[in-house]
């Protein structure tokens, strides 16, 4: 008895899921699913044009595409699976499809598109046995043996090939992410396409057979297993093995970042990946959804963070003046979105994560300038500087810019090298003052000097961001030890992860603020931004310094201090970004470049 005739024939639920209820929209009416790029107004009442979006997934996209096919099916009065094949040929442009369909004979149109109009009566299998002595598979050139019929597969066109060859053909096409798969018959070329049902039937049989072949190993304990488990002395040196094991465990613990939420996200992601790759049918369905996302970038944005599979669906704009992202960017508003994993990125820039408060057009200009001036930038990015008091070389190994020389105990600012006791709120450090000396009047020289000033601060915050991240990740690995030693739960130490996120977010805003200020003319608005910037920097340096000077065993004792500093950084960052928005929206002529 063949596999498909057996009572054990595998019936997966993936096709049922694909046939579940759908909606033309990828968002429900529930308002909590809708996110906005900005608040409706600033604290001073300035109205902001906002973009509406929701977070979705490839699984949701699959259901959405099924919905488009079913809607088209009602209009064309043909099976929805065949409508999917039509939509794939038109890159899911149903309007263009309908226009061409109405302008020609329906029968001729379907034939040219490789769609069979034959209606299937009942559930007929496409896998059969052929015992004709003259049958030959035109791929492997094999035929049925005497008293052993050959298992074959064919679409409605009737072009038969042996099951193994057809399976290999299908695997290769799906591996290549082919959006449409035709019958392999070449003489003359057959234009008939696989439907989802065709794929499902072949996929299920392949899956069942692979599952039988890849049975789990026997759990019976062998002599070798016994020897390995108990590490018998006559075969292995137990002390050496224990040392190796301990070293391996110590290394693993050292490299591990203890984060329950992160671990759960990775687990859920792996489960999604496993489900997508479970069968050929599930792989094909995922490829179809991924292709749709890649070709519909106007409304769908894939998260830019590495290894993140979250998707953003743009729903529209909460404004009478803005109708697309480009118009939003022209008004210097940044379409920053946040995915399901809380990664923030710009929906308008190609490959840029969150770059607020710097407008998109300035980001592109800044990136180009940094690339063009890379020769100048090379000497700026050094990680060591001499102490301004004793000239002792000092290496920066953390994000905090409050430095202390171990040789002479002199305290100074890493950015401006000024004495820390007179530095205080960092205002003079962040405020650029143009030189008026005669030798620097020449415009190109002044512009280079200005660029070096802002780039050094931009790059310092970038380096501080990375160093803070590394330092805090090392610190975070010890949180698991803290939980064991003090008997505290993961929930009780969650504040630490929140403090890290706020600190890194603040650093990112500071970094991009220097590129913004580089392009601004001296004005009252620029002065306001600089004042707000130094307030934010003061709070960030305070939190960063507190991280560096808190031992792991004292973390819980100073929890309230961490939370207080975190709250201040968050509030000052929000106020800083709001100040930048109000200044930019209030007077776009404040820039030295035409945007």
C-alpha positions as CSV (number, residue, x, y, z in Angstrom):
1,X,0.0,0.0,0.0
2,X,1.4,3.4,-0.9
3,X,2.0,6.2,1.6
4,X,-0.8,8.4,0.4
5,X,-3.4,5.5,0.6
6,X,-2.3,4.5,4.1
7,X,-4.5,5.4,7.1
8,X,-1.3,6.9,8.6
9,X,-1.1,9.5,5.8
10,X,0.2,12.7,7.4
11,X,-2.3,15.5,7.4
12,X,-0.6,18.6,8.7
13,X,-2.5,21.6,10.0
14,X,-0.5,24.2,8.0
15,X,-3.0,24.3,5.1
16,X,-5.9,24.7,7.5
17,X,-4.0,27.6,9.1
18,X,-3.5,29.1,5.6
19,X,-7.3,28.7,5.1
20,X,-8.2,30.4,8.4
21,X,-10.2,33.6,8.6
22,X,-8.5,36.6,7.1
23,X,-8.8,40.3,7.0
24,X,-8.0,42.7,4.2
25,X,-6.1,44.8,6.7
26,X,-3.2,43.6,8.7
27,X,-4.5,45.4,11.8
28,X,-7.7,45.0,13.8
29,X,-9.9,47.8,14.8
30,X,-8.5,47.8,18.3
31,X,-6.7,51.1,18.8
32,X,-4.0,49.6,21.0
33,X,-2.6,47.9,17.9
34,X,-1.9,51.2,16.2
35,X,1.4,53.0,17.0
36,X,2.5,56.5,16.1
37,X,5.9,57.9,15.3
38,X,5.3,61.0,17.4
39,X,3.0,62.3,20.1
40,X,0.1,64.5,18.8
41,X,1.7,67.7,20.1
42,X,4.8,68.7,22.0
43,X,4.5,69.8,25.6
44,X,4.4,73.4,24.3
45,X,1.4,72.6,22.1
46,X,3.2,72.4,18.7
47,X,1.2,70.1,16.4
48,X,3.1,67.2,14.9
49,X,2.3,65.2,11.7
50,X,2.4,61.6,12.6
51,X,2.7,58.3,10.8
52,X,0.5,55.4,11.9
53,X,1.8,51.9,11.9
54,X,1.4,48.4,13.4
55,X,3.7,45.5,14.0
56,X,3.1,42.4,12.0
57,X,4.8,39.1,11.0
58,X,5.4,36.9,8.0
59,X,2.6,34.6,9.3
60,X,0.2,37.5,9.3
61,X,1.3,38.4,5.8
62,X,0.5,34.8,4.6
63,X,-3.0,35.2,5.9
64,X,-3.3,38.7,4.3
65,X,-2.2,37.3,0.9
66,X,-4.8,34.5,1.2
67,X,-7.4,37.2,1.8
68,X,-6.4,39.1,-1.4
69,X,-6.7,35.9,-3.4
70,X,-10.1,35.1,-2.0
71,X,-11.4,38.5,-2.8
72,X,-10.2,38.1,-6.4
73,X,-11.7,34.7,-6.5
74,X,-15.2,36.2,-5.9
75,X,-14.7,38.5,-8.8
76,X,-13.2,36.0,-11.3
77,X,-15.3,33.0,-10.1
78,X,-12.3,30.7,-10.1
79,X,-10.5,28.9,-7.3
80,X,-8.6,31.1,-4.9
81,X,-5.4,29.0,-5.2
82,X,-5.3,29.8,-8.9
83,X,-5.9,33.4,-8.1
84,X,-2.7,33.3,-6.0
85,X,-0.8,32.1,-9.1
86,X,-2.2,35.0,-11.1
87,X,-1.4,37.5,-8.4
88,X,2.2,36.2,-8.2
89,X,2.6,36.9,-11.9
90,X,1.4,40.5,-11.4
91,X,3.5,41.1,-8.2
92,X,0.2,41.2,-6.3
93,X,-1.1,44.1,-8.3
94,X,-4.8,43.1,-8.4
95,X,-5.8,46.3,-10.2
96,X,-3.4,45.7,-13.1
97,X,-4.5,42.0,-13.2
98,X,-8.2,42.9,-13.5
99,X,-7.5,45.4,-16.2
100,X,-5.8,42.8,-18.3
101,X,-8.4,40.1,-17.5
102,X,-11.3,42.3,-18.6
103,X,-9.5,43.2,-21.8
104,X,-9.2,39.7,-23.1
105,X,-11.0,36.3,-23.3
106,X,-11.0,34.7,-19.9
107,X,-10.1,31.3,-21.3
108,X,-7.3,32.6,-23.4
109,X,-6.0,34.7,-20.5
110,X,-5.9,31.8,-18.1
111,X,-4.2,29.6,-20.7
112,X,-1.5,32.2,-21.3
113,X,-0.9,32.5,-17.5
114,X,-0.5,28.7,-17.0
115,X,-3.8,28.3,-15.1
116,X,-6.0,25.3,-15.7
117,X,-9.7,25.9,-15.7
118,X,-10.5,22.3,-15.1
119,X,-12.5,21.8,-11.9
120,X,-11.4,19.1,-9.6
121,X,-14.2,16.7,-8.6
122,X,-13.6,15.4,-5.1
123,X,-10.1,15.0,-3.7
124,X,-8.1,13.1,-6.4
125,X,-4.5,12.3,-5.6
126,X,-1.7,13.3,-8.0
127,X,0.5,10.5,-6.8
128,X,-0.1,7.3,-8.6
129,X,1.6,4.0,-9.7
130,X,2.5,3.3,-13.3
131,X,3.3,-0.3,-14.3
132,X,3.4,0.2,-18.0
133,X,6.5,-1.5,-19.4
134,X,7.1,1.4,-21.9
135,X,6.9,4.2,-19.3
136,X,10.1,6.1,-18.8
137,X,10.8,9.0,-16.4
138,X,12.4,11.6,-18.7
139,X,14.6,13.0,-15.9
140,X,16.3,9.9,-14.6
141,X,15.4,7.6,-17.6
142,X,14.2,4.9,-15.3
143,X,11.0,2.8,-15.6
144,X,9.0,0.3,-13.6
145,X,10.5,-3.0,-12.8
146,X,8.8,-6.3,-13.4
147,X,6.1,-6.8,-10.8
148,X,7.1,-3.4,-9.2
149,X,5.2,-0.4,-10.5
150,X,6.9,3.0,-10.4
151,X,5.5,5.7,-8.2
152,X,4.8,8.8,-10.3
153,X,3.6,12.3,-9.8
154,X,1.9,14.6,-12.3
155,X,-0.1,17.8,-12.4
156,X,-3.4,18.1,-14.3
157,X,-1.4,18.4,-17.6
158,X,-0.6,14.6,-17.2
159,X,3.2,14.9,-17.6
160,X,4.4,12.2,-15.3
161,X,7.8,11.8,-13.6
162,X,8.9,9.4,-11.0
163,X,8.2,10.6,-7.4
164,X,11.9,10.9,-6.5
165,X,12.7,13.1,-9.5
166,X,9.7,15.3,-9.0
167,X,10.5,15.7,-5.3
168,X,14.1,16.7,-6.1
169,X,12.8,19.2,-8.7
170,X,10.4,20.7,-6.2
171,X,13.1,20.9,-3.5
172,X,15.4,22.8,-5.8
173,X,12.8,25.3,-6.9
174,X,11.7,26.1,-3.3
175,X,15.4,26.3,-2.2
176,X,15.8,28.9,-5.0
177,X,12.8,30.7,-3.6
178,X,11.0,30.5,-7.0
179,X,7.7,32.4,-6.7
180,X,6.0,30.1,-9.2
181,X,6.8,26.5,-10.0
182,X,5.9,25.1,-13.5
183,X,5.6,21.5,-14.7
184,X,9.2,20.4,-15.7
185,X,8.1,19.1,-19.1
186,X,10.2,20.7,-21.8
187,X,9.2,19.3,-25.2
188,X,7.1,21.3,-25.9
189,X,7.4,23.5,-22.8
190,X,4.5,23.0,-20.4
191,X,3.2,26.3,-18.9
192,X,1.0,24.7,-16.1
193,X,1.9,25.9,-12.6
194,X,1.7,24.1,-9.3
195,X,-1.2,25.3,-7.1
196,X,-0.9,25.3,-3.3
197,X,-2.9,22.1,-3.1
198,X,-0.5,20.4,-5.5
199,X,2.5,21.5,-3.4
200,X,0.7,20.4,-0.3
201,X,0.1,16.9,-1.5
202,X,3.6,16.3,-2.6
203,X,5.1,18.1,0.5
204,X,3.0,16.0,3.0
205,X,4.2,12.7,1.5
206,X,7.8,13.8,1.5
207,X,7.5,15.0,5.1
208,X,6.0,11.7,6.3
209,X,8.7,9.7,4.7
210,X,11.5,11.8,6.0
211,X,10.0,11.6,9.5
212,X,10.0,7.8,9.2
213,X,13.6,7.8,8.0
214,X,14.9,10.2,10.7
215,X,13.6,8.3,13.7
216,X,15.2,9.2,17.0
217,X,18.0,6.9,18.1
218,X,17.3,4.1,20.6
219,X,17.6,5.1,24.3
220,X,19.2,1.8,25.2
221,X,22.4,2.3,27.1
222,X,25.4,0.8,25.4
223,X,28.8,-0.1,27.0
224,X,30.3,3.0,25.3
225,X,27.5,5.2,26.7
226,X,28.1,3.7,30.2
227,X,31.9,4.4,29.9
228,X,31.3,7.9,28.7
229,X,28.8,8.7,31.4
230,X,30.7,7.4,34.4
231,X,34.2,8.3,33.1
232,X,35.8,5.1,34.2
233,X,39.4,5.7,35.4
234,X,40.9,2.8,33.4
235,X,39.9,4.5,30.1
236,X,40.0,8.3,30.9
237,X,41.7,10.6,33.4
238,X,38.8,11.8,35.4
239,X,40.6,14.8,36.9
240,X,41.6,16.1,33.5
241,X,38.1,15.7,32.2
242,X,36.7,17.5,35.2
243,X,39.1,20.4,34.6
244,X,38.1,20.6,31.0
245,X,34.4,20.5,31.9
246,X,34.8,23.2,34.5
247,X,36.8,25.5,32.1
248,X,34.2,25.0,29.4
249,X,31.3,25.8,31.8
250,X,33.2,28.9,33.1
251,X,33.8,30.1,29.5
252,X,30.2,29.5,28.6
253,X,29.0,31.5,31.7
254,X,31.5,34.3,30.9
255,X,30.1,34.6,27.4
256,X,26.5,34.3,28.3
257,X,24.4,37.4,28.7
258,X,21.7,36.7,31.3
259,X,18.5,38.2,30.0
260,X,15.3,36.3,30.4
261,X,13.4,38.4,27.8
262,X,16.2,38.0,25.3
263,X,16.3,34.2,25.8
264,X,12.5,34.0,25.4
265,X,12.7,36.1,22.2
266,X,15.4,33.8,20.8
267,X,13.4,30.7,21.7
268,X,10.2,32.0,20.1
269,X,12.1,33.1,17.0
270,X,13.7,29.6,16.7
271,X,10.3,28.0,17.0
272,X,9.1,30.2,14.1
273,X,12.1,29.3,12.0
274,X,11.6,25.6,12.7
275,X,7.9,25.8,11.7
276,X,8.7,27.7,8.5
277,X,11.3,25.1,7.5
278,X,9.3,22.1,8.7
279,X,8.0,21.1,5.2
280,X,8.4,22.1,1.6
281,X,4.9,23.6,1.7
282,X,5.7,25.8,4.8
283,X,9.0,26.9,3.2
284,X,7.2,27.9,0.0
285,X,4.5,29.8,1.9
286,X,7.2,31.7,3.9
287,X,9.1,32.5,0.7
288,X,5.9,33.9,-0.8
289,X,5.3,36.2,2.2
290,X,9.0,37.3,2.3
291,X,8.9,38.1,-1.5
292,X,5.8,40.2,-0.9
293,X,7.5,42.2,1.8
294,X,10.6,42.7,-0.3
295,X,8.6,44.0,-3.2
296,X,6.1,46.2,-1.3
297,X,8.5,48.4,0.6
298,X,6.2,51.4,0.4
299,X,3.9,49.9,3.0
300,X,6.0,47.2,4.6
301,X,9.3,47.6,6.4
302,X,11.5,44.8,7.6
303,X,13.3,45.5,10.9
304,X,16.9,46.5,10.2
305,X,18.4,44.9,13.3
306,X,20.5,41.8,12.7
307,X,18.6,38.5,13.0
308,X,15.2,40.2,13.6
309,X,12.3,39.0,11.5
310,X,9.7,41.6,12.7
311,X,7.8,43.7,10.1
312,X,6.3,47.1,10.3
313,X,3.0,47.8,8.4
314,X,2.4,51.5,7.6
315,X,-1.3,52.3,8.0
316,X,-1.3,56.0,7.0
317,X,-0.8,59.5,8.3
318,X,-2.6,61.4,11.0
319,X,-2.5,64.6,9.1
320,X,-4.2,66.6,6.3
321,X,-0.8,67.8,5.0
322,X,1.3,64.6,4.9
323,X,0.3,61.6,2.8
324,X,3.6,59.7,2.5
325,X,7.0,59.3,4.1
326,X,8.8,61.6,1.7
327,X,6.4,64.5,2.6
328,X,7.0,63.7,6.2
329,X,10.8,63.9,5.7
330,X,10.5,67.2,3.8
331,X,8.9,68.7,7.0
332,X,12.0,67.4,8.9
333,X,10.0,64.9,10.8
334,X,11.7,61.5,11.4
335,X,9.5,58.4,10.7
336,X,11.0,56.3,13.6
337,X,9.3,53.1,14.3
338,X,9.7,50.3,16.9
339,X,9.4,46.6,16.0
340,X,8.1,43.7,18.1
341,X,11.6,43.2,19.7
342,X,11.7,47.0,20.5
343,X,14.4,47.8,17.9
344,X,14.0,51.4,16.8
345,X,14.8,52.2,13.2
346,X,13.9,54.8,10.5
347,X,11.2,53.8,8.1
348,X,12.3,56.4,5.6
349,X,16.1,55.8,5.4
350,X,17.7,52.9,3.7
351,X,19.5,50.9,6.3
352,X,19.5,53.4,9.1
353,X,18.5,52.6,12.7
354,X,17.1,55.4,14.9
355,X,18.9,58.7,14.1
356,X,16.8,61.2,16.0
357,X,17.1,64.2,16.3
358,X,18.9,64.4,12.9
359,X,16.5,64.7,9.9
360,X,16.8,62.1,7.2
361,X,18.2,64.4,4.6
362,X,21.0,65.5,6.9
363,X,21.9,61.9,7.8
364,X,22.6,61.1,4.1
365,X,24.7,64.3,3.8
366,X,26.6,63.5,7.0
367,X,27.3,59.9,6.1
368,X,28.7,61.1,2.7
369,X,30.9,63.8,4.4
370,X,32.3,61.4,6.9
371,X,33.2,59.0,4.1
372,X,34.8,61.8,2.0
373,X,36.8,63.1,5.1
374,X,37.9,59.6,6.2
375,X,41.5,60.6,6.1
376,X,40.9,63.3,8.6
377,X,38.7,61.0,10.7
378,X,41.3,58.3,11.1
379,X,43.4,60.3,13.6
380,X,40.3,61.4,15.5
381,X,39.0,58.0,16.4
382,X,42.0,57.1,18.7
383,X,41.2,55.5,22.0
384,X,44.0,57.0,24.0
385,X,44.8,60.6,25.0
386,X,47.5,62.2,27.1
387,X,46.6,63.6,30.6
388,X,46.6,67.4,30.2
389,X,48.4,67.7,33.5
390,X,51.2,65.1,33.4
391,X,51.0,63.9,29.8
392,X,50.6,60.3,31.0
393,X,48.9,58.1,28.3
394,X,45.3,57.3,29.3
395,X,43.1,54.6,27.7
396,X,39.3,55.1,27.8
397,X,37.8,51.7,28.7
398,X,34.2,52.8,29.5
399,X,31.5,55.2,28.3
400,X,31.9,57.8,31.0
401,X,33.7,61.0,29.9
402,X,34.8,61.9,33.5
403,X,38.4,60.8,33.5
404,X,40.9,60.4,36.3
405,X,44.6,60.1,35.8
406,X,46.0,57.2,37.8
407,X,49.5,58.9,37.9
408,X,48.7,62.4,39.1
409,X,45.0,62.0,40.1
410,X,44.0,64.9,37.8
411,X,40.3,64.9,36.9
412,X,39.4,66.1,33.4
413,X,36.8,65.8,30.5
414,X,37.7,63.3,27.8
415,X,35.9,65.4,25.1
416,X,37.4,68.9,25.7
417,X,40.3,67.9,28.0
418,X,39.2,70.6,30.4
419,X,39.5,70.4,34.1
420,X,36.5,68.6,35.5
421,X,36.0,70.8,38.6
422,X,35.4,73.8,36.3
423,X,33.6,71.7,33.7
424,X,30.3,71.1,35.7
425,X,27.4,71.0,33.3
426,X,29.3,70.4,30.1
427,X,27.8,73.4,28.4
428,X,31.1,75.0,27.2
429,X,32.3,71.5,26.1
430,X,29.3,71.1,23.7
431,X,29.0,74.6,22.5
432,X,30.9,75.3,19.3
433,X,32.5,78.8,19.1
434,X,33.9,79.8,15.7
435,X,37.5,81.0,15.7
436,X,37.9,84.7,14.6
437,X,41.7,84.6,14.2
438,X,43.0,85.8,10.8
439,X,44.6,82.6,9.8
440,X,41.2,80.8,10.0
441,X,39.1,83.2,8.1
442,X,39.4,81.2,4.9
443,X,36.1,79.4,4.6
444,X,37.2,75.9,3.8
445,X,39.6,75.9,6.7
446,X,36.9,77.0,9.1
447,X,34.5,74.4,7.7
448,X,37.1,71.6,8.3
449,X,37.8,72.9,11.8
450,X,34.0,72.8,12.5
451,X,33.7,69.4,11.0
452,X,36.5,68.0,13.2
453,X,34.9,69.6,16.2
454,X,31.5,67.9,15.6
455,X,32.8,64.7,14.2
456,X,35.1,64.1,17.2
457,X,32.1,64.4,19.5
458,X,29.9,62.3,17.2
459,X,32.5,59.6,17.1
460,X,33.2,59.9,20.9
461,X,29.5,59.1,21.6
462,X,29.6,56.3,19.1
463,X,32.7,54.8,20.8
464,X,31.1,55.5,24.3
465,X,28.0,53.7,23.1
466,X,30.0,50.6,22.1
467,X,32.1,50.6,25.2
468,X,29.1,51.1,27.4
469,X,27.4,48.2,25.7
470,X,30.4,45.9,26.2
471,X,31.0,47.0,29.8
472,X,27.3,46.6,30.7
473,X,27.0,43.2,29.0
474,X,30.0,41.9,31.0
475,X,28.4,43.4,34.1
476,X,25.1,41.8,33.2
477,X,26.5,38.3,33.0
478,X,27.0,38.6,36.8
479,X,23.3,39.2,37.4
480,X,22.7,35.4,37.3
481,X,25.3,35.1,40.1
482,X,23.5,37.8,42.0
483,X,20.2,36.0,41.8
484,X,21.8,32.8,43.1
485,X,23.8,34.5,45.9
486,X,21.1,36.9,47.2
487,X,18.1,34.8,46.3
488,X,16.4,37.5,44.2
489,X,14.2,36.8,41.2
490,X,14.6,37.8,37.6
491,X,11.8,40.3,38.0
492,X,13.6,42.1,40.8
493,X,16.7,42.6,38.7
494,X,14.8,43.7,35.6
495,X,15.4,47.4,36.4
496,X,19.0,46.9,35.5
497,X,18.2,45.9,31.9
498,X,15.9,48.9,31.7
499,X,18.7,51.2,32.9
500,X,21.0,49.8,30.2
501,X,18.4,50.4,27.4
502,X,17.8,54.0,28.5
503,X,21.5,54.7,28.7
504,X,22.2,53.4,25.2
505,X,19.2,55.2,23.8
506,X,20.4,58.4,25.3
507,X,23.9,57.9,23.9
508,X,22.4,57.3,20.5
509,X,20.4,60.6,20.6
510,X,23.5,62.5,21.7
511,X,25.6,61.0,18.9
512,X,23.2,62.1,16.2
513,X,22.7,65.5,17.7
514,X,26.2,66.5,16.7
515,X,25.5,65.8,13.1
516,X,22.4,68.0,13.4
517,X,24.3,70.9,15.0
518,X,27.1,70.7,12.4
519,X,24.5,71.8,9.8
520,X,22.9,74.5,11.8
521,X,23.7,78.2,11.6
522,X,24.4,80.1,14.8
523,X,20.9,81.1,16.2
524,X,18.8,81.3,19.3
525,X,17.3,77.9,18.4
526,X,20.8,76.3,18.1
527,X,21.7,77.7,21.5
528,X,18.5,76.2,23.0
529,X,19.5,72.8,21.5
530,X,23.0,73.0,22.8
531,X,21.7,73.9,26.3
532,X,19.3,71.0,26.3
533,X,22.0,68.7,24.9
534,X,24.5,69.4,27.7
535,X,21.7,68.8,30.3
536,X,21.1,65.4,28.7
537,X,24.8,64.6,28.6
538,X,25.2,65.5,32.2
539,X,22.5,62.9,33.1
540,X,23.9,60.3,30.8
541,X,27.4,60.7,32.2
542,X,26.0,60.4,35.7
543,X,24.3,57.1,35.0
544,X,27.3,55.8,33.0
545,X,29.6,56.7,35.9
546,X,27.3,55.0,38.4
547,X,27.4,51.8,36.4
548,X,31.2,51.9,36.4
549,X,31.5,52.5,40.1
550,X,28.9,50.0,41.3
551,X,30.0,46.5,42.2
552,X,27.7,43.6,41.4
553,X,27.0,42.8,45.1
554,X,25.8,46.4,45.7
555,X,23.4,46.6,42.8
556,X,20.3,45.7,44.8
557,X,21.3,48.1,47.6
558,X,21.4,51.1,45.2
559,X,18.4,50.0,43.1
560,X,16.5,53.2,43.9
561,X,19.5,55.3,42.8
562,X,19.6,53.4,39.5
563,X,15.9,54.0,38.9
564,X,16.2,57.7,39.8
565,X,19.0,58.2,37.3
566,X,17.2,56.2,34.6
567,X,14.1,58.3,35.0
568,X,16.1,61.5,34.7
569,X,17.9,60.3,31.6
570,X,14.6,59.4,30.0
571,X,12.9,62.7,30.9
572,X,15.9,64.8,29.7
573,X,16.1,62.8,26.5
574,X,12.4,63.3,25.8
575,X,12.8,67.0,26.5
576,X,15.9,67.3,24.3
577,X,14.3,65.6,21.3
578,X,11.2,67.8,21.7
579,X,13.4,70.9,21.8
580,X,15.1,69.8,18.6
581,X,11.7,69.2,16.8
582,X,10.3,72.6,17.9
583,X,13.4,74.5,16.8
584,X,13.6,72.7,13.4
585,X,9.9,73.0,12.7
586,X,9.9,76.6,13.8
587,X,12.6,77.8,11.4
588,X,14.0,75.5,8.6
589,X,16.3,78.3,7.4
590,X,18.5,77.6,10.4
591,X,20.4,75.1,8.3
592,X,23.5,76.0,6.3
593,X,22.5,73.5,3.5
594,X,19.5,73.4,1.3
595,X,17.2,70.5,2.3
